């Protein structure tokens, strides 16, 4: 089935009551200026504050805003649900704090006319984040290059653009957490898909939504597991 031309912006949300309404309104204003059909999908995963209540009000007031709530926390599960329900072929992910410059959305949307995946890179652009987060990211990126032979500079969940049909073929690689970005990029690279990396500007000084120690063990552990599957000739 051919999807209509347009843009789906997917945002995973977890307890974002303080940011949700003003940042969705800011995003709507930006998207209106793009002059293309669009929708915003808010994917709540495990929210326990007023996020769900506020998101429902936004949907009532703005027909291009859609919302779903999952009882369990899991950004990967939310992303999978967002992909399946997206109306448009071009899907772009951002964080609710809109820490990435919104110009990425415009450039990524344009690039997806020729590419299958667009990777927004903070290292190639600029970033204002905690030093420990930058150090951990740099180590992970270098190790991914060594082990998996993928030469990109950002595997975070935000600032990524995907063709819906491509991701639908990779749904089985999407785990409940955040490692799915690496798996999608790895398999797309291996299969000769068209990937493009563009620099982004990031200002993110709030505390991470993840436990950094647990997230580090999870991501580095999964990186080694994927590498082992490659060594053994698997396709996990």
N, C-alpha and C positions, 0 to 999 in steps of 0.2 A: 504494500500500500504506500502510495506517495503522500508524504505529509505536506501540508501547506507551508509556504515560506514564512519564516518568522523566527522568534527567539524565545527559548525557555531559560529563565534564570532560576537556578535551584539554590536554595539556602538551607542548610541544616541548622536547626535551632535547638538549643538546650538551655532552659532557664534564662531567657533573654528579655525579660519584661521591661528592663530599663532602656533597652536599645531598639526594641522591635518596631514600635510605631514610628518614631522619628526617622529611623534609617530606611524603613520601607517607603516612607513618603519621599525621602531623598532619592531613593532608587527609582521610584515611579517618575519623578520629575526628570531624571536623567534619561530614562528609557523613552519617555514621551518625545524627547528631542531627537531620538534616533529615527523617528518616523518609520518604524517597521512594526508589524504585528508582534506582540510579546505577551508573555505571562510570567508571573513570579510564583514559584512554588515554595512554600515554607514547610519544611519537613521537621516537625518536632519529634525528638526521640528522647523519651524519658523526662520531659519537662514536668516540674512539680510546682512551679510558681504560676503567675498569671499569664504566661506566654500563650497558652491555648485560648484563653478568654480573649486576649487582645488580638490574636491572629484571626479568630472568628469574626470579630468586629471589622477588621480590615477587609476580610472577604465580603462582608455585607456592604461595605462602603465603596469597594473598588473591585469591579467584576474581573479584572485581570489578575487579581491576587487569589491564589488557591492555597489550601492548607490541609495537612493531614497530621495526625498525632499517633505515634507508636508508644506503647507503654514502656518498652525497654529502651535504655540508652544504647545507641549503636549508629554512628554516622554512616557506616557502610550500608547498613540495612535501609536507612533513610534515603541514601543516594539511589540505591537500587529501585526503591519504590518511586522515587522522583523520575527516574529514567523511564520506567514502564508507563507512567501516567502522563509524561510530557506530551504536549500537543504538537510541538515543532521539532524539526530535524536537528537544529543547532541548540545545544545545551551548554550553558556556561554556569560554573559554580563560583560562588563568592561566600565569604563569611558574613555573619550578621553585623559585625562591627565595621564592615566596609573598610577594612584596613588597607586594602589594595586600591590604588587609584582606579576610578571608574572608567577611565579611558581604555583600560584593558578590555572591557566589555565590547566597546566599539571595534577595537582592532581585532579581537578574537572572533567576533561575529563576521567581520569581513574575511578573515583568514580561513574560516571554516567553509567558505565557498570552494576552496582548493585543497584544504587539509582535512584529515580525519581527527586529529587531536592538536590542540594548541596548549602549550605549557607556559604559564606565566612564571618567570623566574625572578626572584628577589635578588639573587646573587648577581645576575646579569644587569639588574637595574640598581635599585638602592633599597636599603632596609634600615629601619629604626626599631630594633627589637632587643630583648635582653641578651647579653653576651653568651650566656649558657645555652640559650636556644639556638643562636647562630652557630656556636661551636658544634653542638650536637648535629645540627642539620648538615654542616660542612663535612663532618666525619661520615655521616650516612651517605651523602652524595658521592663522596670519593670511593667508599667501599662498594656502592652499587655499580659504579663504573668499572672497578677492578673485577668484581665477581660476575656481574651480569653483562658487561660490555655495553651498557647503555650510557650515553654521554649527554645527559641532561642535568640541569642544575636546580631542580625543585620538584619534590614529590609530595608536597603538602596537598590537602584536599581542596583548598581554595585556589582561585585564579587558574582554572582549567577549562578548556573548551572541548567538547566532544560532538561527533556526529552520533545521533541517536541510534542509527542502524548498527554502527560499529559496536557501541557499548552493549546493545542488546545481544550481540554475539558473544560478549564476554561476561555476561551476568553471573555465570558460574564461578568466575574468579573473584567476585566481590564478597569479601568477608564482612562480618558485622562492624569491624572497626575501621582503621585508616590505611591499611597496607594495600588496599585494592588499587590505589593509584599506581604503585610500583608494578603490580601484576599487569594492569592494563597497558602501561607504557612498554613493559618488557615484551609482552606478547604481540603488541601492535608493531613494535620495532622488528621483532623476529619474523613477522609475516609481511614485512615490506610496506606497511601502511605509511601514510604521509603525516609526519609529525613536524611541528614547528614550535620553536621556543622564542618567546618575545620577552623583553625586560619589563618589569613592573616596579612601581614604587610602593613600598610598604611602610606604614607607620602603625606599629602594634606594640603598645606598651602596657596593655592590661595583662593580668595573670592568665596563663594558659588554661583552657577548659579541660585539659587532660593532666593527669598526674605524670609529671615528666619522667620520673624513674620507671613507672610501670609502662609508659608509652615507649621509652627507650628500649627496655627489655623486649617488649612485644615487637617493635619494628626491626630491631637488629636481629632478633631471633628468627623472625619470618624471612628476613633477607637471607640468612644462612640456610634456612630450609629450602627456599626457592633455588638458591645456588646448588644445593645438594641434589635437587630434582633435575637441574640442568646437567650436572656432572653425570648423573646416572642415566641421562637420556630421557627423563620424564618430561611431562608438559603440565606441571601443576600450577 
